[in-house]
Amino acid sequence: MPVVFRRHFQHDLAAGFDWYEEQRSGLGEEFLSAVELTIKRIELYPEMFASVHGDVRRAIVSRFAFTVFYLVEPQRVVVLRMILLFTDFGASDLYVGQVKAVLAERAPRVPVIDLLHDAPAFNVKTSAYLLAALARTGSGGASGQSFPCDYIPL
């Protein structure tokens, strides 16, 4: 089944390539190869990966903190972007709701996944550890690390 990409997916791949290449020369190419293999699996077996948000499916890229989210339509597969929320706002405050309201207004067709809202306040080191742990489980990226999501000014 043909796979089509939402327009910013290539930006996500470029950002991922750059980030991995900064870690080690050649790792960016390995990253792109792993993503290409994942896309090929989606193309051949679109129903094989789990649904995680309505009809949105998730394919975790082996070895890398990068996840491909997609929809299976009757004639094609559409690779999406996602917005993943990881905050220290707390789950009982109104800030998460305010952020989600703005996201719904400014990016109405982009699914929003709540990863965590009780990260330790102002504790970057612990939050980085938690985010990395989520990325290893495949929960951390619509397109992976911290690079994938667009910044939407509030």
N, CA, C and O atoms as a GROMACS GRO file, in nm:
protein
  616
    1MET      N    1   0.085  -0.117   0.000
    1MET     CA    2   0.000   0.000   0.000
    1MET      C    3   0.091   0.124   0.000
    1MET      O    4   0.186   0.130   0.077
    2PRO      N    5   0.063   0.222  -0.084
    2PRO     CA    6   0.150   0.341  -0.089
    2PRO      C    7   0.149   0.419   0.043
    2PRO      O    8   0.046   0.431   0.111
    3VAL      N    9   0.266   0.471   0.077
    3VAL     CA   10   0.283   0.551   0.198
    3VAL      C   11   0.305   0.696   0.158
    3VAL      O   12   0.392   0.725   0.075
    4VAL      N   13   0.227   0.787   0.215
    4VAL     CA   14   0.245   0.930   0.191
    4VAL      C   15   0.279   0.996   0.325
    4VAL      O   16   0.243   0.946   0.431
    5PHE      N   17   0.349   1.106   0.317
    5PHE     CA   18   0.398   1.174   0.436
    5PHE      C   19   0.337   1.312   0.449
    5PHE      O   20   0.326   1.385   0.351
    6ARG      N   21   0.298   1.347   0.571
    6ARG     CA   22   0.257   1.485   0.596
    6ARG      C   23   0.380   1.572   0.573
    6ARG      O   24   0.493   1.527   0.588
    7ARG      N   25   0.356   1.696   0.538
    7ARG     CA   26   0.465   1.780   0.486
    7ARG      C   27   0.582   1.800   0.579
    7ARG      O   28   0.694   1.818   0.530
    8HIS      N   29   0.566   1.796   0.709
    8HIS     CA   30   0.678   1.823   0.799
    8HIS      C   31   0.756   1.698   0.839
    8HIS      O   32   0.854   1.709   0.913
    9PHE      N   33   0.716   1.582   0.792
    9PHE     CA   34   0.785   1.461   0.832
    9PHE      C   35   0.931   1.463   0.787
    9PHE      O   36   1.019   1.418   0.860
   10GLN      N   37   0.957   1.515   0.667
   10GLN     CA   38   1.096   1.522   0.619
   10GLN      C   39   1.179   1.613   0.710
   10GLN      O   40   1.298   1.587   0.730
   11HIS      N   41   1.119   1.717   0.763
   11HIS     CA   42   1.189   1.803   0.859
   11HIS      C   43   1.226   1.723   0.983
   11HIS      O   44   1.337   1.736   1.036
   12ASP      N   45   1.133   1.640   1.030
   12ASP     CA   46   1.161   1.555   1.147
   12ASP      C   47   1.278   1.463   1.120
   12ASP      O   48   1.366   1.446   1.204
   13LEU      N   49   1.280   1.403   1.001
   13LEU     CA   50   1.391   1.314   0.966
   13LEU      C   51   1.522   1.389   0.961
   13LEU      O   52   1.624   1.340   1.009
   14ALA      N   53   1.521   1.507   0.902
   14ALA     CA   54   1.645   1.586   0.894
   14ALA      C   55   1.693   1.624   1.034
   14ALA      O   56   1.813   1.617   1.062
   15ALA      N   57   1.601   1.662   1.122
   15ALA     CA   58   1.639   1.696   1.259
   15ALA      C   59   1.694   1.574   1.332
   15ALA      O   60   1.792   1.583   1.406
   16GLY      N   61   1.630   1.459   1.310
   16GLY     CA   62   1.679   1.336   1.370
   16GLY      C   63   1.817   1.299   1.319
   16GLY      O   64   1.906   1.262   1.396
   17PHE      N   65   1.836   1.310   1.188
   17PHE     CA   66   1.966   1.283   1.128
   17PHE      C   67   2.073   1.372   1.190
   17PHE      O   68   2.178   1.323   1.232
   18ASP      N   69   2.046   1.501   1.196
   18ASP     CA   70   2.143   1.597   1.252
   18ASP      C   71   2.176   1.563   1.397
   18ASP      O   72   2.292   1.564   1.436
   19TRP      N   73   2.073   1.532   1.477
   19TRP     CA   74   2.095   1.502   1.619
   19TRP      C   75   2.182   1.379   1.634
   19TRP      O   76   2.278   1.380   1.712
   20TYR      N   77   2.150   1.270   1.562
   20TYR     CA   78   2.229   1.148   1.574
   20TYR      C   79   2.368   1.164   1.516
   20TYR      O   80   2.464   1.106   1.568
   21GLU      N   81   2.380   1.243   1.412
   21GLU     CA   82   2.513   1.266   1.353
   21GLU      C   83   2.603   1.344   1.450
   21GLU      O   84   2.724   1.323   1.454
   22GLU      N   85   2.542   1.434   1.529
   22GLU     CA   86   2.619   1.506   1.632
   22GLU      C   87   2.670   1.411   1.741
   22GLU      O   88   2.774   1.436   1.801
   23GLN      N   89   2.596   1.305   1.765
   23GLN     CA   90   2.636   1.209   1.868
   23GLN      C   91   2.756   1.127   1.822
   23GLN      O   92   2.849   1.103   1.899
   24ARG      N   93   2.752   1.084   1.696
   24ARG     CA   94   2.861   1.004   1.640
   24ARG      C   95   2.853   1.008   1.488
   24ARG      O   96   2.746   0.989   1.431
   25SER      N   97   2.963   1.033   1.424
   25SER     CA   98   2.967   1.037   1.279
   25SER      C   99   2.920   0.903   1.222
   25SER      O  100   2.966   0.797   1.264
   26GLY      N  101   2.827   0.908   1.127
   26GLY     CA  102   2.772   0.788   1.066
   26GLY      C  103   2.644   0.739   1.131
   26GLY      O  104   2.570   0.662   1.070
   27LEU      N  105   2.618   0.783   1.254
   27LEU     CA  106   2.498   0.739   1.323
   27LEU      C  107   2.372   0.795   1.257
   27LEU      O  108   2.266   0.731   1.260
   28GLY      N  109   2.382   0.912   1.198
   28GLY     CA  110   2.268   0.971   1.127
   28GLY      C  111   2.225   0.883   1.010
   28GLY      O  112   2.106   0.864   0.987
   29GLU      N  113   2.323   0.828   0.936
   29GLU     CA  114   2.291   0.738   0.825
   29GLU      C  115   2.226   0.610   0.876
   29GLU      O  116   2.133   0.558   0.815
   30GLU      N  117   2.275   0.559   0.987
   30GLU     CA  118   2.215   0.439   1.047
   30GLU      C  119   2.070   0.468   1.088
   30GLU      O  120   1.981   0.384   1.070
   31PHE      N  121   2.047   0.586   1.142
   31PHE     CA  122   1.914   0.629   1.180
   31PHE      C  123   1.821   0.630   1.059
   31PHE      O  124   1.711   0.574   1.064
   32LEU      N  125   1.864   0.692   0.949
   32LEU     CA  126   1.780   0.700   0.829
   32LEU      C  127   1.751   0.561   0.773
   32LEU      O  128   1.640   0.535   0.726
   33SER      N  129   1.850   0.472   0.777
   33SER     CA  130   1.828   0.334   0.730
   33SER      C  131   1.724   0.263   0.815
   33SER      O  132   1.640   0.190   0.762
   34ALA      N  133   1.731   0.284   0.946
   34ALA     CA  134   1.635   0.220   1.036
   34ALA      C  135   1.494   0.274   1.012
   34ALA      O  136   1.397   0.198   1.015
   35VAL      N  137   1.482   0.404   0.989
   35VAL     CA  138   1.351   0.464   0.959
   35VAL      C  139   1.299   0.408   0.827
   35VAL      O  140   1.182   0.374   0.816
   36GLU      N  141   1.385   0.400   0.727
   36GLU     CA  142   1.345   0.347   0.596
   36GLU      C  143   1.294   0.203   0.609
   36GLU      O  144   1.194   0.167   0.546
   37LEU      N  145   1.360   0.121   0.688
   37LEU     CA  146   1.316  -0.016   0.710
   37LEU      C  147   1.178  -0.019   0.779
   37LEU      O  148   1.093  -0.101   0.744
   38THR      N  149   1.158   0.069   0.875
   38THR     CA  150   1.028   0.077   0.944
   38THR      C  151   0.918   0.118   0.846
   38THR      O  152   0.810   0.060   0.849
   39ILE      N  153   0.946   0.216   0.762
   39ILE     CA  154   0.847   0.261   0.662
   39ILE      C  155   0.815   0.146   0.565
   39ILE      O  156   0.700   0.129   0.525
   40LYS      N  157   0.916   0.069   0.527
   40LYS     CA  158   0.894  -0.045   0.438
   40LYS      C  159   0.802  -0.147   0.504
   40LYS      O  160   0.714  -0.204   0.438
   41ARG      N  161   0.822  -0.172   0.632
   41ARG     CA  162   0.735  -0.265   0.705
   41ARG      C  163   0.591  -0.213   0.710
   41ARG      O  164   0.495  -0.289   0.694
   42ILE      N  165   0.578  -0.083   0.732
   42ILE     CA  166   0.443  -0.023   0.732
   42ILE      C  167   0.378  -0.040   0.595
   42ILE      O  168   0.260  -0.074   0.585
   43GLU      N  169   0.456  -0.017   0.490
   43GLU     CA  170   0.405  -0.029   0.354
   43GLU      C  171   0.357  -0.172   0.325
   43GLU      O  172   0.252  -0.191   0.264
   44LEU      N  173   0.435  -0.271   0.368
   44LEU     CA  174   0.402  -0.411   0.342
   44LEU      C  175   0.292  -0.465   0.433
   44LEU      O  176   0.206  -0.542   0.389
   45TYR      N  177   0.295  -0.425   0.561
   45TYR     CA  178   0.203  -0.479   0.661
   45TYR      C  179   0.143  -0.366   0.745
   45TYR      O  180   0.174  -0.356   0.864
   46PRO      N  181   0.060  -0.282   0.688
   46PRO     CA  182   0.013  -0.162   0.758
   46PRO      C  183  -0.065  -0.189   0.887
   46PRO      O  184  -0.066  -0.105   0.976
   47GLU      N  185  -0.128  -0.303   0.897
   47GLU     CA  186  -0.208  -0.334   1.016
   47GLU      C  187  -0.125  -0.398   1.128
   47GLU      O  188  -0.178  -0.426   1.235
   48MET      N  189   0.003  -0.423   1.104
   48MET     CA  190   0.083  -0.499   1.199
   48MET      C  191   0.115  -0.424   1.328
   48MET      O  192   0.139  -0.487   1.431
   49PHE      N  193   0.116  -0.293   1.325
   49PHE     CA  194   0.154  -0.216   1.443
   49PHE      C  195   0.030  -0.174   1.522
   49PHE      O  196  -0.079  -0.161   1.467
   50ALA      N  197   0.049  -0.154   1.651
   50ALA     CA  198  -0.062  -0.128   1.743
   50ALA      C  199  -0.124   0.010   1.723
   50ALA      O  200  -0.055   0.107   1.689
   51SER      N  201  -0.255   0.017   1.746
   51SER     CA  202  -0.324   0.146   1.751
   51SER      C  203  -0.298   0.208   1.888
   51SER      O  204  -0.304   0.139   1.990
   52VAL      N  205  -0.269   0.338   1.888
   52VAL     CA  206  -0.237   0.404   2.015
   52VAL      C  207  -0.325   0.525   2.045
   52VAL      O  208  -0.329   0.571   2.159
   53HIS      N  209  -0.394   0.575   1.945
   53HIS     CA  210  -0.476   0.696   1.964
   53HIS      C  211  -0.584   0.693   1.857
   53HIS      O  212  -0.565   0.745   1.747
   54GLY      N  213  -0.698   0.634   1.889
   54GLY     CA  214  -0.802   0.617   1.788
   54GLY      C  215  -0.752   0.525   1.678
   54GLY      O  216  -0.711   0.412   1.706
   55ASP      N  217  -0.755   0.572   1.555
   55ASP     CA  218  -0.706   0.494   1.441
   55ASP      C  219  -0.557   0.514   1.414
   55ASP      O  220  -0.502   0.454   1.322
   56VAL      N  221  -0.492   0.597   1.494
   56VAL     CA  222  -0.349   0.623   1.474
   56VAL      C  223  -0.269   0.504   1.524
   56VAL      O  224  -0.289   0.456   1.636
   57ARG      N  225  -0.179   0.456   1.441
   57ARG     CA  226  -0.091   0.343   1.476
   57ARG      C  227   0.050   0.393   1.502
   57ARG      O  228   0.088   0.502   1.459
   58ARG      N  229   0.127   0.310   1.573
   58ARG     CA  230   0.263   0.347   1.612
   58ARG      C  231   0.360   0.237   1.574
   58ARG      O  232   0.342   0.121   1.611
   59ALA      N  233   0.464   0.274   1.499
   59ALA     CA  234   0.573   0.183   1.465
   59ALA      C  235   0.701   0.238   1.526
   59ALA      O  236   0.745   0.347   1.490
   60ILE      N  237   0.759   0.164   1.616
   60ILE     CA  238   0.882   0.208   1.684
   60ILE      C  239   1.001   0.171   1.596
   60ILE      O  240   1.012   0.058   1.550
   61VAL      N  241   1.089   0.267   1.573
   61VAL     CA  242   1.209   0.245   1.493
   61VAL      C  243   1.313   0.176   1.581
   61VAL      O  244   1.351   0.228   1.686
   62SER      N  245   1.359   0.059   1.538
   62SER     CA  246   1.458  -0.016   1.614
   62SER      C  247   1.585   0.064   1.637
   62SER      O  248   1.635   0.132   1.548
   63ARG      N  249   1.638   0.054   1.760
   63ARG     CA  250   1.765   0.113   1.802
   63ARG      C  251   1.761   0.264   1.824
   63ARG      O  252   1.858   0.320   1.876
   64PHE      N  253   1.654   0.331   1.786
   64PHE     CA  254   1.653   0.476   1.793
   64PHE      C  255   1.529   0.526   1.864
   64PHE      O  256   1.424   0.463   1.861
   65ALA      N  257   1.543   0.641   1.929
   65ALA     CA  258   1.430   0.704   1.997
   65ALA      C  259   1.349   0.780   1.894
   65ALA      O  260   1.348   0.903   1.891
   66PHE      N  261   1.280   0.705   1.810
   66PHE     CA  262   1.203   0.764   1.702
   66PHE      C  263   1.085   0.672   1.676
   66PHE      O  264   1.101   0.551   1.667
   67THR      N  265   0.968   0.729   1.665
   67THR     CA  266   0.847   0.653   1.643
   67THR      C  267   0.774   0.710   1.522
   67THR      O  268   0.766   0.832   1.506
   68VAL      N  269   0.721   0.624   1.439
   68VAL     CA  270   0.643   0.666   1.323
   68VAL      C  271   0.496   0.645   1.356
   68VAL      O  272   0.453   0.532   1.382
   69PHE      N  273   0.419   0.752   1.355
   69PHE     CA  274   0.275   0.745   1.377
   69PHE      C  275   0.208   0.757   1.240
   69PHE      O  276   0.249   0.836   1.156
   70TYR      N  277   0.103   0.675   1.219
   70TYR     CA  278   0.041   0.675   1.087
   70TYR      C  279  -0.105   0.629   1.094
   70TYR      O  280  -0.149   0.569   1.192
   71LEU      N  281  -0.177   0.660   0.988
   71LEU     CA  282  -0.316   0.617   0.969
   71LEU      C  283  -0.323   0.526   0.848
   71LEU      O  284  -0.258   0.552   0.746
   72VAL      N  285  -0.401   0.420   0.857
   72VAL     CA  286  -0.427   0.334   0.742
   72VAL      C  287  -0.560   0.378   0.682
   72VAL      O  288  -0.665   0.365   0.745
   73GLU      N  289  -0.553   0.430   0.561
   73GLU     CA  290  -0.673   0.470   0.487
   73GLU      C  291  -0.702   0.362   0.383
   73GLU      O  292  -0.618   0.275   0.361
   74PRO      N  293  -0.818   0.366   0.319
   74PRO     CA  294  -0.851   0.260   0.222
   74PRO      C  295  -0.749   0.242   0.110
   74PRO      O  296  -0.722   0.129   0.069
   75GLN      N  297  -0.692   0.350   0.060
   75GLN     CA  298  -0.603   0.341  -0.056
   75GLN      C  299  -0.457   0.375  -0.026
   75GLN      O  300  -0.372   0.367  -0.114
   76ARG      N  301  -0.429   0.415   0.098
   76ARG     CA  302  -0.292   0.458   0.128
   76ARG      C  303  -0.269   0.459   0.279
   76ARG      O  304  -0.362   0.444   0.358
   77VAL      N  305  -0.143   0.476   0.315
   77VAL     CA  306  -0.103   0.495   0.454
   77VAL      C  307  -0.050   0.638   0.465
   77VAL      O  308   0.032   0.680   0.384
   78VAL      N  309  -0.096   0.712   0.566
   78VAL     CA  310  -0.053   0.849   0.584
   78VAL      C  311   0.030   0.859   0.711
   78VAL      O  312  -0.018   0.831   0.820
   79VAL      N  313   0.158   0.898   0.695
   79VAL     CA  314   0.247   0.917   0.810
   79VAL      C  315   0.220   1.055   0.868
   79VAL      O  316   0.220   1.155   0.796
   80LEU      N  317   0.197   1.058   0.998
   80LEU     CA  318   0.156   1.180   1.067
   80LEU      C  319   0.267   1.238   1.152
   80LEU      O  320   0.373   1.179   1.172
   81ARG      N  321   0.240   1.355   1.201
   81ARG     CA  322   0.317   1.414   1.309
   81ARG      C  323   0.226   1.410   1.430
   81ARG      O  324   0.104   1.406   1.417
   82MET      N  325   0.285   1.411   1.546
   82MET     CA  326   0.211   1.412   1.671
   82MET      C  327   0.271   1.521   1.759
   82MET      O  328   0.386   1.560   1.742
   83ILE      N  329   0.192   1.567   1.852
   83ILE     CA  330   0.244   1.655   1.956
   83ILE      C  331   0.240   1.574   2.085
   83ILE      O  332   0.135   1.527   2.127
   84LEU      N  333   0.356   1.559   2.146
   84LEU     CA  334   0.369   1.484   2.270
   84LEU      C  335   0.392   1.584   2.383
   84LEU      O  336   0.488   1.660   2.380
   85LEU      N  337   0.303   1.582   2.483
   85LEU     CA  338   0.315   1.676   2.594
   85LEU      C  339   0.385   1.611   2.713
   85LEU      O  340   0.342   1.507   2.763
   86PHE      N  341   0.492   1.672   2.755
   86PHE     CA  342   0.570   1.628   2.871
   86PHE      C  343   0.599   1.757   2.948
   86PHE      O  344   0.680   1.839   2.906
   87THR      N  345   0.531   1.773   3.063
   87THR     CA  346   0.544   1.900   3.136
   87THR      C  347   0.564   1.876   3.284
   87THR      O  348   0.555   1.764   3.334
   88ASP      N  349   0.591   1.985   3.353
   88ASP     CA  350   0.596   1.982   3.500
   88ASP      C  351   0.478   2.063   3.557
   88ASP      O  352   0.485   2.112   3.669
   89PHE      N  353   0.371   2.074   3.479
   89PHE     CA  354   0.256   2.154   3.520
   89PHE      C  355   0.175   2.087   3.630
   89PHE      O  356   0.107   2.155   3.707
   90GLY      N  357   0.180   1.955   3.639
   90GLY     CA  358   0.094   1.881   3.732
   90GLY      C  359  -0.037   1.848   3.663
   90GLY      O  360  -0.084   1.921   3.576
   91ALA      N  361  -0.095   1.737   3.702
   91ALA     CA  362  -0.216   1.690   3.636
   91ALA      C  363  -0.342   1.758   3.689
   91ALA      O  364  -0.448   1.750   3.625
   92SER      N  365  -0.332   1.824   3.805
   92SER     CA  366  -0.453   1.881   3.865
   92SER      C  367  -0.466   2.032   3.844
   92SER      O  368  -0.558   2.095   3.897
   93ASP      N  369  -0.375   2.089   3.766
   93ASP     CA  370  -0.380   2.232   3.742
   93ASP      C  371  -0.447   2.261   3.609
   93ASP      O  372  -0.470   2.170   3.530
   94LEU      N  373  -0.478   2.385   3.583
   94LEU     CA  374  -0.547   2.422   3.460
   94LEU      C  375  -0.453   2.443   3.342
   94LEU      O  376  -0.500   2.458   3.229
   95TYR      N  377  -0.321   2.446   3.364
   95TYR     CA  378  -0.228   2.479   3.256
   95TYR      C  379  -0.229   2.378   3.143
   95TYR      O  380  -0.220   2.416   3.026
   96VAL      N  381  -0.239   2.249   3.175
   96VAL     CA  382  -0.241   2.148   3.069
   96VAL      C  383  -0.363   2.170   2.980
   96VAL      O  384  -0.351   2.163   2.857
   97GLY      N  385  -0.476   2.197   3.038
   97GLY     CA  386  -0.596   2.224   2.960
   97GLY      C  387  -0.581   2.347   2.872
   97GLY      O  388  -0.627   2.348   2.758
   98GLN      N  389  -0.516   2.451   2.925
   98GLN     CA  390  -0.494   2.572   2.845
   98GLN      C  391  -0.403   2.543   2.726
   98GLN      O  392  -0.430   2.588   2.614
   99VAL      N  393  -0.296   2.468   2.751
   99VAL     CA  394  -0.204   2.434   2.642
   99VAL      C  395  -0.276   2.353   2.535
   99VAL      O  396  -0.262   2.379   2.416
  100LYS      N  397  -0.355   2.254   2.579
  100LYS     CA  398  -0.426   2.169   2.483
  100LYS      C  399  -0.531   2.250   2.404
  100LYS      O  400  -0.554   2.221   2.287
  101ALA      N  401  -0.593   2.347   2.467
  101ALA     CA  402  -0.690   2.432   2.396
  101ALA      C  403  -0.621   2.512   2.286
  101ALA      O  404  -0.672   2.523   2.175
  102VAL      N  405  -0.504   2.568   2.318
  102VAL     CA  406  -0.430   2.644   2.217
  102VAL      C  407  -0.383   2.551   2.105
  102VAL      O  408  -0.391   2.588   1.988
  103LEU      N  409  -0.335   2.432   2.140
  103LEU     CA  410  -0.292   2.337   2.038
  103LEU      C  411  -0.409   2.298   1.947
  103LEU      O  412  -0.392   2.289   1.825
  104ALA      N  413  -0.525   2.276   2.005
  104ALA     CA  414  -0.643   2.240   1.925
  104ALA      C  415  -0.680   2.351   1.829
  104ALA      O  416  -0.727   2.325   1.718
  105GLU      N  417  -0.660   2.475   1.871
  105GLU     CA  418  -0.691   2.590   1.786
  105GLU      C  419  -0.588   2.606   1.675
  105GLU      O  420  -0.624   2.631   1.560
  106ARG      N  421  -0.459   2.593   1.710
  106ARG     CA  422  -0.353   2.622   1.614
  106ARG      C  423  -0.309   2.502   1.531
  106ARG      O  424  -0.252   2.519   1.424
  107ALA      N  425  -0.336   2.383   1.579
  107ALA     CA  426  -0.299   2.261   1.506
  107ALA      C  427  -0.413   2.161   1.518
  107ALA      O  428  -0.396   2.055   1.578
  108PRO      N  429  -0.530   2.193   1.462
  108PRO     CA  430  -0.650   2.114   1.487
  108PRO      C  431  -0.645   1.970   1.438
  108PRO      O  432  -0.716   1.886   1.493
  109ARG      N  433  -0.566   1.939   1.340
  109ARG     CA  434  -0.562   1.802   1.287
  109ARG      C  435  -0.444   1.722   1.337
  109ARG      O  436  -0.421   1.611   1.289
  110VAL      N  437  -0.371   1.776   1.432
  110VAL     CA  438  -0.254   1.706   1.484
  110VAL      C  439  -0.291   1.640   1.617
  110VAL      O  440  -0.327   1.710   1.712
  111PRO      N  441  -0.284   1.506   1.626
  111PRO     CA  442  -0.316   1.440   1.753
  111PRO      C  443  -0.220   1.482   1.864
  111PRO      O  444  -0.101   1.502   1.841
  112VAL      N  445  -0.273   1.496   1.984
  112VAL     CA  446  -0.194   1.533   2.102
  112VAL      C  447  -0.195   1.414   2.199
  112VAL      O  448  -0.301   1.363   2.235
  113ILE      N  449  -0.077   1.371   2.240
  113ILE     CA  450  -0.062   1.260   2.334
  113ILE      C  451  -0.003   1.316   2.463
  113ILE      O  452   0.099   1.385   2.459
  114ASP      N  453  -0.065   1.286   2.575
  114ASP     CA  454  -0.012   1.327   2.706
  114ASP      C  455   0.087   1.221   2.753
  114ASP      O  456   0.048   1.108   2.782
  115LEU      N  457   0.214   1.258   2.761
  115LEU     CA  458   0.314   1.165   2.812
  115LEU      C  459   0.323   1.172   2.963
  115LEU      O  460   0.313   1.070   3.031
  116LEU      N  461   0.342   1.293   3.016
  116LEU     CA  462   0.358   1.310   3.160
  116LEU      C  463   0.339   1.457   3.193
  116LEU      O  464   0.387   1.544   3.121
  117HIS      N  465   0.270   1.484   3.302
  117HIS     CA  466   0.253   1.622   3.346
  117HIS      C  467   0.298   1.643   3.490
  117HIS      O  468   0.278   1.750   3.547
  118ASP      N  469   0.357   1.541   3.548
  118ASP     CA  470   0.407   1.552   3.684
  118ASP      C  471   0.558   1.538   3.691
  118ASP      O  472   0.611   1.486   3.789
  119ALA      N  473   0.627   1.583   3.587
  119ALA     CA  474   0.773   1.581   3.592
  119ALA      C  475   0.817   1.674   3.705
  119ALA      O  476   0.750   1.773   3.733
  120PRO      N  477   0.929   1.644   3.770
  120PRO     CA  478   0.975   1.730   3.878
  120PRO      C  479   0.998   1.874   3.829
  120PRO      O  480   1.066   1.895   3.729
  121ALA      N  481   0.941   1.968   3.898
  121ALA     CA  482   0.949   2.109   3.857
  121ALA      C  483   1.093   2.157   3.852
  121ALA      O  484   1.169   2.141   3.948
  122PHE      N  485   1.130   2.216   3.740
  122PHE     CA  486   1.260   2.278   3.719
  122PHE      C  487   1.378   2.182   3.737
  122PHE      O  488   1.490   2.226   3.762
  123ASN      N  489   1.354   2.052   3.725
  123ASN     CA  490   1.461   1.953   3.741
  123ASN      C  491   1.490   1.893   3.604
  123ASN      O  492   1.435   1.789   3.566
  124VAL      N  493   1.579   1.959   3.531
  124VAL     CA  494   1.607   1.921   3.393
  124VAL      C  495   1.670   1.782   3.386
  124VAL      O  496   1.636   1.704   3.298
  125LYS      N  497   1.760   1.752   3.476
  125LYS     CA  498   1.830   1.624   3.472
  125LYS      C  499   1.733   1.507   3.489
  125LYS      O  500   1.737   1.411   3.412
  126THR      N  501   1.647   1.513   3.588
  126THR     CA  502   1.551   1.406   3.611
  126THR      C  503   1.450   1.399   3.497
  126THR      O  504   1.412   1.290   3.453
  127SER      N  505   1.407   1.514   3.449
  127SER     CA  506   1.313   1.515   3.337
  127SER      C  507   1.375   1.454   3.212
  127SER      O  508   1.308   1.382   3.138
  128ALA      N  509   1.502   1.483   3.188
  128ALA     CA  510   1.571   1.423   3.073
  128ALA      C  511   1.575   1.271   3.087
  128ALA      O  512   1.556   1.199   2.989
  129TYR      N  513   1.600   1.223   3.208
  129TYR     CA  514   1.600   1.079   3.233
  129TYR      C  515   1.462   1.019   3.205
  129TYR      O  516   1.451   0.916   3.138
  130LEU      N  517   1.357   1.084   3.255
  130LEU     CA  518   1.221   1.034   3.234
  130LEU      C  519   1.184   1.034   3.086
  130LEU      O  520   1.124   0.939   3.036
  131LEU      N  521   1.220   1.141   3.016
  131LEU     CA  522   1.189   1.149   2.873
  131LEU      C  523   1.264   1.041   2.795
  131LEU      O  524   1.209   0.981   2.704
  132ALA      N  525   1.390   1.018   2.832
  132ALA     CA  526   1.467   0.911   2.766
  132ALA      C  527   1.404   0.775   2.792
  132ALA      O  528   1.400   0.690   2.703
  133ALA      N  529   1.356   0.753   2.914
  133ALA     CA  530   1.290   0.626   2.947
  133ALA      C  531   1.164   0.609   2.863
  133ALA      O  532   1.136   0.499   2.814
  134LEU      N  533   1.087   0.715   2.846
  134LEU     CA  534   0.968   0.709   2.762
  134LEU      C  535   1.005   0.682   2.617
  134LEU      O  536   0.936   0.607   2.547
  135ALA      N  537   1.113   0.742   2.571
  135ALA     CA  538   1.156   0.723   2.432
  135ALA      C  539   1.195   0.577   2.409
  135ALA      O  540   1.167   0.522   2.303
  136ARG      N  541   1.260   0.515   2.507
  136ARG     CA  542   1.299   0.374   2.492
  136ARG      C  543   1.178   0.282   2.482
  136ARG      O  544   1.188   0.176   2.420
  137THR      N  545   1.066   0.320   2.541
  137THR     CA  546   0.946   0.237   2.534
  137THR      C  547   0.866   0.266   2.408
  137THR      O  548   0.765   0.201   2.382
  138GLY      N  549   0.911   0.364   2.330
  138GLY     CA  550   0.838   0.399   2.209
  138GLY      C  551   0.732   0.505   2.233
  138GLY      O  552   0.661   0.543   2.140
  139SER      N  553   0.721   0.554   2.355
  139SER     CA  554   0.621   0.656   2.385
  139SER      C  555   0.674   0.795   2.361
  139SER      O  556   0.598   0.892   2.363
  140GLY      N  557   0.803   0.806   2.339
  140GLY     CA  558   0.863   0.938   2.339
  140GLY      C  559   0.879   1.002   2.205
  140GLY      O  560   0.961   1.093   2.197
  141GLY      N  561   0.816   0.971   2.105
  141GLY     CA  562   0.838   1.052   1.990
  141GLY      C  563   0.753   1.026   1.873
  141GLY      O  564   0.736   0.912   1.830
  142ALA      N  565   0.700   1.128   1.824
  142ALA     CA  566   0.625   1.119   1.702
  142ALA      C  567   0.723   1.112   1.599
  142ALA      O  568   0.705   1.066   1.486
  143SER      N  569   0.795   1.146   1.629
  143SER     CA  570   0.911   1.138   1.548
  143SER      C  571   1.016   1.164   1.654
  143SER      O  572   1.077   1.271   1.645
  144GLY      N  573   1.044   1.088   1.746
  144GLY     CA  574   1.153   1.061   1.834
  144GLY      C  575   1.201   1.154   1.942
  144GLY      O  576   1.115   1.209   2.010
  145GLN      N  577   1.323   1.176   1.966
  145GLN     CA  578   1.389   1.249   2.074
  145GLN      C  579   1.309   1.372   2.117
  145GLN      O  580   1.188   1.364   2.139
  146SER      N  581   1.377   1.484   2.128
  146SER     CA  582   1.310   1.608   2.161
  146SER      C  583   1.296   1.694   2.038
  146SER      O  584   1.240   1.803   2.045
  147PHE      N  585   1.347   1.649   1.926
  147PHE     CA  586   1.350   1.734   1.808
  147PHE      C  587   1.224   1.734   1.724
  147PHE      O  588   1.214   1.821   1.638
  148PRO      N  589   1.126   1.644   1.742
  148PRO     CA  590   1.028   1.633   1.636
  148PRO      C  591   0.919   1.736   1.631
  148PRO      O  592   0.878   1.776   1.522
  149CYS      N  593   0.870   1.780   1.745
  149CYS     CA  594   0.747   1.859   1.745
  149CYS      C  595   0.774   2.006   1.716
  149CYS      O  596   0.874   2.063   1.760
  150ASP      N  597   0.683   2.064   1.640
  150ASP     CA  598   0.693   2.207   1.612
  150ASP      C  599   0.673   2.286   1.741
  150ASP      O  600   0.600   2.244   1.831
  151TYR      N  601   0.738   2.398   1.749
  151TYR     CA  602   0.714   2.491   1.859
  151TYR      C  603   0.592   2.573   1.822
  151TYR      O  604   0.590   2.637   1.717
  152ILE      N  605   0.492   2.571   1.904
  152ILE     CA  606   0.371   2.649   1.879
  152ILE      C  607   0.363   2.755   1.988
  152ILE      O  608   0.327   2.723   2.101
  153PRO      N  609   0.395   2.880   1.957
  153PRO     CA  610   0.396   2.984   2.059
  153PRO      C  611   0.258   3.002   2.121
  153PRO      O  612   0.156   3.007   2.051
  154LEU      N  613   0.256   3.011   2.253
  154LEU     CA  614   0.129   3.031   2.322
  154LEU      C  615   0.107   3.176   2.335
  154LEU      O  616   0.006   3.219   2.390
   0.00000   0.00000   0.00000
